[in-house]
Amino acid sequence: MHLYVLRRLVISIPTIIGVTLLIFFAMRILPGDPLEMIESEQVGTIRLTPEQLAAARASLGLDRPYYQQYLSWMYDVLRGNFGTSFWRGEPLIELIMRRAPITIQIAIMAIVVSWVIGLPIGMLSAVRRNSGLDYAARFFVTLFQAIPSFFLGMLAILVGILYFSWRPSMTIVYLWDDPVKNFQMTVGPALALGVGLGAFIARIARSSTLEVLGEDYVRTARAKGLRDKGILVRHVLKNALLPVVTVSGLALGGLIGGSVAVERAFGVPGLGLALVMAVTERDWMLIQNLALFYGVVFILVNLMVDVSYALIDPRIRYS
């Protein structure tokens, strides 16, 4: 197992290098010069003079050849220096470290919500195949899959404000500082993201459970007189979890990088909202490093998913 993890880590290195190259050149070839017209919520729109533009390019190292810019960026990243936001004047590593815990917490809570909702519904729908319960479950699964997460978020905000006088915090409150306020801030986005993902998990769980229920060892267990509940717990659940774990792992990476709309809807000060503000302000340094952060997190999550295979299913051996 240790050798497998080490090998997967080594294989991840060229993948990360490819991601950095893609991000770097994408930021350079996109149309429009972010320094020619800079927008900020604090100072509005500013057009730099040619002299100011040249000075800004020199200060950011943009007047150097591309390969020097790339190597300089990589050297800084390896030293833990993500640069400084052009407009905010704040070290980006501090901004990412301050906002990342909120975004990661929301993503993990959304995964938990999706499992709590989707797994039992999917397995129950498979066990009661073609029954009224199965048809009802499939109807709601399709319905919630079709509803965008940001729309669910807006509904949650309206219901929370109108009926429960819910006022989520608009400032960063960490779980270890004030669990109650932190929960009030993160529960809405987590539900908005988790319900839609739960519908998808239910569909995957139903398909994998139906497949496992048709295996010979399940029929053998039934022939031996084992009850359905025991078959589900001892033989079906663990094997049916494999595709669910795969989907959940990929979804976790997607939730961390794709919660932009929901964080914007709830006003949660996470990385998604920081990315929206960076795009609005054309803060290319922040966009570039946030994209790198998302890419690395996605690769690490995929590594965790691969490792979890061997832990869930002993038949899988990596050597």
N, C-alpha and C positions, 0 to 999 in steps of 0.2 A: 504493500500500500504506500509506504513512504517513497519507494522508487517511482511508483506511478505518479504520485503528487509532484515529485521533483521533476519528472519528465514533462508533465503537463505545464509546469511553471516555465521550463525552458522553452517549450513550444510556444508559449504565450508571448515570449519576447519579440519574435519577428512580427507577430500579429499586432502588438502594441506599436512597434516601429512603423508598420504599414498604416496604422490609424493616425499616428502623428504626421506622417507624410501627406496623407489625404487631407487632414485638417489644415495643415500649413498651406498647401497649394490651393485648397479651396478658398481660404481666406484671401489669398493673393490674386486669384483670377476672377473673383466675383466682381461684377460691374459696380462702378461707383467708388470714389475715394472717400473713406470715412473721415479723413482729416480736412477735406475741402469744405464741408459743411457739417459742423458738429452741433448736435442737439443735446440739450440737457434739461431736465426738469427744473434744475436750480437756476440756470442762466439763460435758458431759451436757446435760440438758434444763433450761431456765430459763424461768420465766414472769415477764415484766416487770410491775412495778406500773404503775398508770395514769400516775404521774408520770414513771417511767423510759420508758414507752412514748411519751409526748408528747415527752420530750427526745430520744429516738432518732429519732422522726419529724422533728423540727426539724433535728437534725444531718444527716440524710440528705436534707432538702429535700422530704420527702413530705407536708408540711403545706401546700404551695403548690398552686395550680391545675395541672391536667394540662399545659396548654400551656407554663407556665413550667418545669415539670419537664422536658418534652421538649426545649425550647430550651436549657435549661441542660446537659442531657445531650449534645446535639449540639455545643454550644460546647466542652465539655470534651473530647469525642472528637476534634474537629478540632484541638485543641491537643495531642493525644496523651495526654490525661489520662483514664484509664478509671475513675478513682475508686479507693477503697480497700475491700478486703474487710472486711465488717462484723465478722467474727469473727477473721480471721487478722491484721487490722491491716496487711496487706501491700498495697502498690500493685498494682493488677490488671495494669497494663502490664508490670510486672516478672515477675509470675506467668505471663502469656501468653508473653512473650518467652523465658522459661526453659523452658517446656514445649512450645511450638509446634514447635521444631526436631525433637524426637523424634517427634511425631505426623506431621509432614510427611514425615520420613524414612521412617517405616513405610509411609505411603501410597504414596510413590514406589517403594519396594522392592516393595510388593504389586503395583503396576502392572507393574514389570519382570518379576516372577515370572509374572504372568498372561500377558504377551506371550510369554515364553520357553516356557510350557506351552501356551497356547491357540492361538497363531498357527500353529505348524507342524502341530499336530494338526488344526486346522480346515482348513488348506489341503490337507494330505495326505488327509483324509477326503473332501474335495471332488474331488480328482484321482482317487481310487480309489472313486468313488461306487458304492454298492450292493455293495461287496465285503465280505469278512469283516472287514477292517481298518476299513472305514467303520462297520459295525454295532457293532464293539467300541468304537470311539471314541465313537459316539453314546451307547452304554450308559454309559460312564464319565462322559461329559459330563453326562448327565441325573442320574447318581448324585451327582456332586460339586456340582451345582447345587442338589440337594435337601438337602444337609447344611448346617446353619447354620455360619457361620464360628466362632462361639464354641465349638461342639462340636468342630470341628477343632482349635481352640486347646487345649481340654482334653486331647484325644488327644495332641497334640504335647507338652504338658507331661508327661503320664504316660510316654510313650515316651522322652522326653528324660531324665527323672529315673531311670526304671527301668533303661534300657539304656545310657545315656551319661553318667550322673551329672551331668546338665546343671543348673546353678544360675544362672539369669539374674539379673543385677543388679537390685535393687529401687530403686536410686537413679539419678539422672540422670547418665549418662556420655555425653558428646558424642563424635561421630565424630572430631573434631579433637583431642580430649584422649587417648582410648585406643580406637583402631579395633577392637581385638580384643574388649574388654568391651562396646563399643557394639554390635558385630555380634551378640554373644551375647544382648544384651538385645532387639534388634529383629528378629532372624531368625525367631523363633517367631511373633510377631504378623503379620509380613509373609507368612510361608508360610500361616498360617491364613486371612488375607484374600485372598492371591493365588491360592490353589488354587481357591477357589470362583469368583472372578472369572475365572480362566483358563478354567474350564468355559464360562462365558458368552461369553468372547472366542472360544473355539473354535467355538461355535455361530454367532456373527456372522461369523467368518472363513470358515466353510464356506459359509454362505448367499451372502456377497458374492463369494466365489471362483467358486461355481457360476454366479452371474449374469454375472460377467465372462467366464468360459469360453464362454458362449453368445453373446458379442458377435461381430459380423462381422469386426472386425479380428483377433480371435484365430483365427477360421477361415481368414482370409487368410494369417496367419502360418504356420499349419499347411500350407496349400496350397503355400506357398513352400518347404516342407521344413524349417522351423525346428523344432528339437527341443523336447520338452515342457519340459525344464529351462530352456531359453532363453526360452520363451514365459512361463513362470511368473515368471522374474526380470525380464524386460524389459517385459512387457505386463500381467501379471495382478497381481503383488504391489502395485505402487503404487496401482492403481485399487481393489483390494480392501481397501486400508488405510483408505480414507476412513471407512466406517462404524465400523471398529475404533477409529480415532482419536476419533471422536465419542463412542463408548461409553466409551472409556478416560478421556477428559476429564471426562465427567459422573461416571464412577466415582471419579476422583481427588477431586473435590469431595465426593462421598458418603463416601469412605474417611476423609477428614480429619475430617468431621463425624460419621461413623457408626461410628467404631472404638471406641465406648464399651465395648461388651460384651467385645471382644477385649482391650483395654487392662486392663479390670477382671480378666479371666481370668488374664492374665499378670502383673498387678501392675505394668505399665509406667507410670511417672509422666508420662504425656502429658496432653494437653488433655482427652481422653475421661474419664480417671480424675478429673481436676479437676472436670469437669462432674458426675460422679456424686457426688463429695463435696459440691459446691455444692448439689445438689438435696437431699442428705441433711441438710445443715446449714441449708437454706433461705436460702442466701446469694444473695438475688435480684440483687444488684449484679453478682456474678460470672456468674450465669446470663444476665443481660441482655447483658453485654458479650461473653461467649463466643458467644452466639447471633448477635450482630452480627458477630463475627470470622468465624464459619462462613459467614454469608451473604455477606460481602464476598469471602471466598476462593472461594466457589462461583461468584460472578459473574465474578471475574477468571479463573478456570479456564475458564469458558465463552468468555470473550473470547480466551484463548489457543487454544482449539479452533477457533474461527472463523478466526483468523489462520493457523493451521496448514493450513487447507484450501487456501489460495492457494499455500502453499509446496509442498504435496504434489502438487497437480494444477494444472498451468499453465493448463488450460482454464478454471479458475475465475478470473474477473477481477472485482475490486471497484473501482468508480470513484465 
